[in-house]
Amino acid sequence: MQEIPLEDSIGLIYPRLTVLVTTKDEEGKVNAAPYSWIAPVSFKPPMLYLGIQRRETQTIKNMRITKEFVVNIVTRDWAAKAIACEAKLPDKVEKSGIQFRESKKVRAPTVSEAKIVLECRLQGILETGKADHFLVIGQIVHAEKDPNIKDDEIVMHHTGPNFVSPSARFEVERKK
């Protein structure tokens, strides 16, 4: 085994699901930002967490005000558009080419190209000690999935500009 510097250790947790989080501000302007720190935290009620850099990003501001957001799972067919939304430009969403549609239960929009969608209501934004990320907890209030999606369409973040897709499925017996 090779020792890894602690500042590089979090990078060993990969690949991570890539999502585009959409929000709206109080005037109705859409914001979209890609993230790859996401995981489930509860089955009942269904809840997830997002790790979002600890500063007042437009995503965080909109979540604090509207108390809702949409997690759009990124697939290969629109991955470049989703990643373009990480730019710090005021018109990044318009320039990305992403199209939106109305969500079913929240005001934040859904990405039209998304094949898996989780509409969420904000449960809390946690600041943990000196951590450089907020923990955003959302309760899933509506979920949709294209029944024809294949695992290898889903985009996972590896490191930096590197992304992968799940390539093999296998089973391991679980004792209950």
C-alpha positions as CSV (number, residue, x, y, z in Angstrom):
1,M,0.0,0.0,0.0
2,Q,1.1,3.5,-0.8
3,E,0.4,6.4,1.6
4,I,-1.7,9.2,0.1
5,P,-1.5,12.8,1.2
6,L,-4.6,13.7,3.2
7,E,-5.4,16.6,0.8
8,D,-5.7,13.9,-2.0
9,S,-7.6,11.3,0.0
10,I,-11.1,12.5,-0.8
11,G,-10.2,12.0,-4.5
12,L,-10.0,8.3,-3.8
13,I,-13.8,8.1,-3.5
14,Y,-14.7,7.7,-7.1
15,P,-16.4,7.5,-9.5
16,R,-19.2,9.7,-8.2
17,L,-22.6,10.3,-9.8
18,T,-22.7,13.5,-11.9
19,V,-25.9,15.6,-11.5
20,L,-27.1,19.0,-12.7
21,V,-28.9,20.8,-9.9
22,T,-31.5,23.3,-11.1
23,T,-33.0,26.1,-9.0
24,K,-35.0,29.3,-9.5
25,D,-34.6,32.6,-7.8
26,E,-37.5,34.6,-6.4
27,E,-37.8,36.5,-9.8
28,G,-38.0,33.2,-11.7
29,K,-34.5,33.2,-13.2
30,V,-33.2,29.6,-13.6
31,N,-29.8,28.5,-12.3
32,A,-28.1,25.2,-13.1
33,A,-24.8,23.8,-11.6
34,P,-23.1,20.4,-11.9
35,Y,-22.1,18.5,-8.8
36,S,-20.7,15.1,-8.0
37,W,-21.0,14.9,-4.3
38,I,-24.4,13.3,-3.8
39,A,-25.7,10.3,-2.0
40,P,-29.0,9.0,-0.4
41,V,-29.4,9.5,3.3
42,S,-32.9,8.1,4.1
43,F,-35.4,5.6,2.6
44,K,-38.4,6.9,4.6
45,P,-38.9,9.6,3.8
46,P,-36.6,9.5,0.7
47,M,-33.8,12.0,1.2
48,L,-30.5,12.8,-0.3
49,Y,-27.5,15.0,0.4
50,L,-25.5,17.2,-1.9
51,G,-22.0,18.6,-1.1
52,I,-21.8,22.2,-2.3
53,Q,-18.8,24.4,-1.9
54,R,-19.1,26.5,1.3
55,R,-19.9,29.9,-0.2
56,E,-23.0,31.7,-1.2
57,T,-23.3,30.3,-4.7
58,Q,-26.4,31.1,-6.7
59,T,-27.5,27.5,-6.0
60,I,-27.3,27.9,-2.3
61,K,-28.9,31.4,-2.4
62,N,-31.9,30.0,-4.4
63,M,-32.3,27.0,-2.1
64,R,-32.3,29.2,1.0
65,I,-35.1,31.4,-0.6
66,T,-37.3,28.9,-2.4
67,K,-36.6,25.8,-0.3
68,E,-36.5,23.5,-3.4
69,F,-34.4,22.2,-6.2
70,V,-34.2,19.5,-8.8
71,V,-31.5,16.9,-9.2
72,N,-31.1,15.9,-12.8
73,I,-28.9,12.8,-13.3
74,V,-26.5,13.6,-16.2
75,T,-26.3,11.2,-19.1
76,R,-23.8,11.1,-22.0
77,D,-26.1,12.7,-24.5
78,W,-26.1,16.0,-22.6
79,A,-23.0,15.8,-20.4
80,A,-21.1,18.6,-22.2
81,K,-24.0,20.9,-21.7
82,A,-24.3,20.1,-18.0
83,I,-20.6,20.6,-17.4
84,A,-20.7,23.9,-19.3
85,C,-22.9,25.2,-16.4
86,E,-20.0,25.2,-14.0
87,A,-18.6,28.3,-15.7
88,K,-18.8,31.4,-13.5
89,L,-20.6,33.4,-16.2
90,P,-23.8,35.3,-15.7
91,D,-25.3,33.7,-18.8
92,K,-23.8,30.2,-18.4
93,V,-27.2,28.5,-18.5
94,E,-28.3,30.2,-21.7
95,K,-25.0,29.5,-23.4
96,S,-25.1,25.8,-22.3
97,G,-28.0,25.0,-24.7
98,I,-29.9,23.1,-22.0
99,Q,-33.6,23.1,-22.4
100,F,-36.1,23.0,-19.5
101,R,-39.6,21.8,-18.8
102,E,-41.9,22.3,-15.8
103,S,-41.4,20.1,-12.9
104,K,-44.3,18.2,-11.3
105,K,-44.1,19.2,-7.6
106,V,-41.6,22.1,-7.4
107,R,-41.1,25.4,-9.1
108,A,-37.5,24.8,-10.0
109,P,-37.3,23.4,-13.6
110,T,-36.4,20.0,-14.9
111,V,-33.8,19.5,-17.6
112,S,-35.7,18.3,-20.7
113,E,-33.0,15.9,-21.7
114,A,-32.8,14.3,-18.2
115,K,-33.7,10.6,-18.0
116,I,-33.7,10.5,-14.2
117,V,-35.1,13.4,-12.2
118,L,-35.4,13.9,-8.4
119,E,-37.5,16.9,-7.4
120,C,-36.6,17.9,-3.8
121,R,-37.7,20.2,-1.0
122,L,-34.9,21.5,1.1
123,Q,-34.7,20.1,4.6
124,G,-31.5,21.9,5.7
125,I,-28.1,23.3,4.9
126,L,-25.5,22.1,7.3
127,E,-22.2,23.8,8.0
128,T,-19.9,21.2,9.5
129,G,-17.0,22.6,11.4
130,K,-14.3,24.0,9.1
131,A,-15.3,21.9,6.2
132,D,-15.1,23.6,2.8
133,H,-18.5,22.3,1.7
134,F,-22.1,22.7,2.9
135,L,-24.2,19.5,3.3
136,V,-27.5,20.2,1.6
137,I,-30.3,17.8,2.6
138,G,-33.3,17.4,0.4
139,Q,-36.4,15.3,0.6
140,I,-37.4,13.8,-2.7
141,V,-41.0,14.7,-3.4
142,H,-41.2,13.4,-7.0
143,A,-39.1,11.1,-9.0
144,E,-39.1,10.1,-12.7
145,K,-37.1,7.7,-14.8
146,D,-37.0,6.9,-18.5
147,P,-37.7,3.1,-18.5
148,N,-35.4,2.7,-21.5
149,I,-32.3,4.3,-19.9
150,K,-29.2,2.0,-19.8
151,D,-26.6,2.0,-17.1
152,D,-23.8,2.9,-19.5
153,E,-25.6,6.2,-20.3
154,I,-25.1,7.5,-16.7
155,V,-22.1,9.8,-16.2
156,M,-19.8,9.4,-13.3
157,H,-17.1,11.9,-12.3
158,H,-13.7,10.3,-11.9
159,T,-11.2,13.2,-11.5
160,G,-10.7,16.6,-13.1
161,P,-12.0,16.5,-16.7
162,N,-12.3,12.7,-16.6
163,F,-15.7,11.0,-16.6
164,V,-16.8,7.3,-16.8
165,S,-19.9,5.3,-17.3
166,P,-20.9,2.1,-15.4
167,S,-19.7,-0.7,-17.7
168,A,-20.6,-3.9,-15.9
169,R,-23.2,-5.1,-13.5
170,F,-22.7,-8.1,-11.2
171,E,-24.3,-9.6,-8.1
172,V,-22.9,-10.4,-4.7
173,E,-25.0,-12.4,-2.3
174,R,-26.2,-10.4,0.6
175,K,-27.3,-12.0,3.9
176,K,-30.2,-10.4,5.6
